[in-house]
Amino acid sequence: MKLKVILELEARVELIKISEFYRDKSPDLVFRFQAALEVCFENIRLFPEAFKMVKFGVRRIHLEEFPYIVYYNA
């Protein structure tokens, strides 16, 4: 079953800030960051139980190439 990823307001605001930071550094960098996010979200949608559970109901996945972790519940 393919899940839907829904971001909380705080997460959306944080992602906008991070994207702006990377865009200021390099247009290529912000593109790579956004692509890494899409891969991360797709992995969560397709394989929600495949990633490490850090506490009951909460899992985490590391963002490829960037120093961020996405926490989610499914």
N, C-alpha and C positions, 0 to 999 in steps of 0.2 A: 504494500500500500504506500502510495506517495503522499507525504504530508505537506501541509502548507506552512511556510515559515512566516510568522508574524512578529515584527519587531516592536518592542515597547518604545514609547516616546523617548526615554532616556537613551536607548540604544541608537535610535535614528539620529538624535542630536549628536551623539558621540561619533557616529560614522560620518556625518557631515563635516564635523571639525577635523577628523583624521583625513578625510578626502581633501579638504581645503589645504591642510598642511602639506600633503604629498603633491598636490597640484602646484603649490608655490615652489616646491623643490624641482619638479619636472612633470610635464604632461604625460610622459611615458610611465612615470612612477605611479601616478594616480590611476592610470589605465590598468597597470599590473595589480594594484591594490584592489580595484573594483572587480577585476577578473578573479582574483584569489577569493574574494568574498562570494562571488557567484558559485565557484567550485565548492566552497565550504557549505553554502546553503543547499546546493544540489546534493551533496553527500548526506546532509542532515535529512533532506526530504526522502532520499532513496534508502538510506541505511541508518535510521534513527537510533537503533540500539547497538550500533557497531562501535561507539566511542565510549571512552572511560566514564563511568559513573563516579562523581565526586561526592555526592550525598544523595540520599533517597530522592529519586525522580529528577535529579539534575545531572546532566552530562556535559562534557567539554570536548571541543575539537580545536586543534591548533590551526591557525591561519598560515597556509604555506607561504614562505618567503618573508613574512612580516611578523613582528613580535607581539602578536595579539592572540588571545584565546576567546572563543565564542562559547558561552555557557547557554544551555538550552534544556527544556524539558519536553518530553514527547508523550 
